[in-house]
Amino acid sequence: MIQIVYDVKAYRRLLADTVREGDTVVEIGPHTGGSTRAYVGKAKLAVAVDKAEQAERTFGRLAKAHANLVFLREDARGFEAIKKVMKHTKSCDVLAVDLGGGRYADTVFKVWATWSGVFKPRDSVIRSRALAEFLQRAKISDTTLLAEFPDAGWLATWGRATPYKLRRQLDEFKYWIDITKPLD
């Protein structure tokens, strides 16, 4: 199941309700751990990835209280982050993506699609205003699309099953720029 929400309180509740006892969770963009605290007690393993220094400080303290919590200070848009998470787990039950709920749906979708292709989650919880608004406005008019899918929470039919194809898609990341920094 793929669930999309914008409100941060609703995201935290949804994530806490989605994580089951003994699940492995990969959380991208946990910020200061508000969402992590809501489920970490149920998880077998929680791997949190965030590039912010503030998150690193917060998770240093949080990880001391939870032996099942691993924090990696990495940019989730890069393949290096995926490789580092793979040292801890090769799959996950829940993939949580919160990149600030911003208006850039393409970044959120690319990050989710790439990570779900690698870790093949049963469930995904995504916080993105842009994706939520897009889905609210969309009407699917193609009757050839399946109404139900054989996979649980990732796009198996999208061709992300082989490492070669995945790596080629990940190479796309090198063309991304940080729009918050001035161009040289």
C-alpha positions in Angstrom: 0.0 0.0 0.0 1.3 3.5 -0.9 -0.2 6.2 1.3 0.3 9.9 0.6 -0.4 12.7 3.1 0.6 16.3 3.6 -0.2 17.3 7.2 2.8 16.4 9.4 0.6 15.3 12.3 -1.4 13.0 10.0 1.9 11.7 8.6 3.2 10.8 12.0 -0.1 9.1 13.0 -0.3 7.2 9.7 3.3 6.0 9.9 2.8 4.9 13.5 -0.3 3.0 12.5 1.4 1.4 9.5 4.4 0.0 11.3 3.7 -3.4 12.7 5.5 -5.2 15.6 8.8 -6.5 14.3 8.9 -4.4 11.1 12.0 -3.1 9.4 11.6 0.6 8.6 13.6 2.9 6.3 12.8 6.5 7.0 14.0 9.2 4.7 13.8 12.7 6.1 13.0 12.1 9.8 14.2 15.6 10.7 14.2 15.8 14.5 12.6 12.4 15.1 9.0 13.3 15.7 7.8 10.6 13.4 10.5 8.1 14.4 9.5 8.3 18.1 5.9 7.3 17.2 7.0 3.8 15.8 10.5 3.0 16.9 9.3 0.9 19.9 7.5 -1.5 17.6 10.2 -1.8 14.9 12.8 -4.6 14.8 15.1 -2.1 12.9 14.7 1.5 12.0 17.2 3.1 9.6 16.8 6.9 9.4 18.4 8.9 6.7 18.7 12.7 6.8 21.3 15.2 5.6 20.7 17.9 8.2 23.2 18.5 11.1 20.2 19.1 13.4 18.9 15.6 12.7 22.3 14.1 13.4 22.4 15.8 16.8 18.8 14.7 17.7 19.4 11.1 16.5 22.6 10.8 18.4 20.5 11.1 21.6 17.6 9.1 20.3 19.8 6.2 19.2 21.1 5.9 22.8 17.6 5.1 24.0 16.8 2.7 21.1 19.3 0.0 20.2 17.2 -0.8 17.1 17.7 2.6 15.6 20.5 3.5 13.1 21.0 7.1 11.8 22.9 7.9 8.7 23.6 11.5 7.8 23.3 11.3 4.0 21.5 12.9 1.1 18.8 10.5 0.1 19.0 11.6 -3.5 22.4 9.9 -3.9 23.3 6.3 -4.5 25.9 6.4 -1.6 23.0 6.7 0.9 21.4 3.6 -0.5 24.6 1.7 -0.3 25.1 2.7 3.3 21.6 1.6 4.3 22.1 -1.7 2.5 24.9 -2.5 5.0 22.1 -2.6 7.6 19.3 -4.1 5.6 18.5 -5.3 2.1 14.8 -4.9 2.4 12.2 -3.1 4.5 8.6 -3.5 5.5 7.8 0.2 5.5 9.5 3.0 3.5 8.7 6.5 4.9 9.6 9.5 2.8 9.2 13.1 4.2 11.2 15.6 2.2 9.5 18.5 3.8 6.1 18.2 2.2 7.3 20.7 -0.4 6.0 21.6 -3.8 8.5 19.6 -5.9 6.7 16.4 -6.6 9.3 15.1 -9.0 12.0 15.0 -6.3 9.8 13.2 -3.8 8.6 10.7 -6.4 12.1 10.0 -7.7 13.4 9.4 -4.2 10.5 7.1 -3.3 10.6 5.2 -6.6 14.4 4.6 -6.4 14.4 3.6 -2.8 11.3 1.4 -3.1 12.9 -0.3 -6.1 15.8 -1.3 -4.0 14.1 -2.1 -0.7 10.7 -3.4 -2.0 8.6 -2.3 1.0 5.2 -3.8 1.9 4.0 -0.3 2.7 5.1 3.2 1.8 4.1 6.4 3.6 4.9 9.6 1.8 4.5 13.2 2.9 4.2 15.5 0.0 1.8 18.3 -0.6 2.5 18.3 -4.4 1.9 14.6 -4.8 -1.3 14.8 -2.7 -2.7 17.7 -4.7 -1.7 16.0 -8.0 -3.6 12.9 -7.1 -6.6 14.8 -5.9 -6.8 16.6 -9.2 -6.1 13.5 -11.4 -8.7 11.3 -13.1 -7.3 8.1 -14.6 -8.8 7.7 -18.0 -6.8 4.8 -19.3 -8.9 1.6 -18.9 -6.0 -0.6 -19.9 -4.3 -0.1 -16.5 -4.7 -2.7 -13.8 -7.1 -1.9 -11.0 -5.2 -4.2 -8.7 -1.5 -4.9 -8.6 0.4 -8.1 -7.7 3.0 -6.2 -5.6 2.4 -4.7 -2.2 3.9 -1.3 -2.0 6.4 -0.7 -4.8 6.3 -0.6 -8.5 7.4 -4.1 -9.5 5.7 -3.8 -12.9 7.7 -0.6 -13.5 10.9 -2.6 -14.3 13.0 -1.9 -11.2 13.8 -5.6 -10.6 17.4 -5.8 -12.0 20.4 -4.0 -10.6 21.6 -2.9 -14.0 18.4 -1.1 -14.8 18.3 0.4 -11.3 21.8 1.7 -11.5 21.1 3.3 -14.9 18.1 5.0 -13.3 20.1 6.1 -10.4 22.7 7.7 -12.7 20.0 10.3 -13.3 20.7 11.7 -9.8 23.9 13.3 -10.9 21.9 15.8 -13.0 20.0 17.1 -10.0 20.8 20.4 -8.5 20.0 21.9 -5.2 17.7 24.8 -6.0 18.4 26.4 -2.6 22.0 27.2 -3.6 23.0 29.7 -6.1 24.4 28.5 -9.4 28.1 29.2 -10.0 
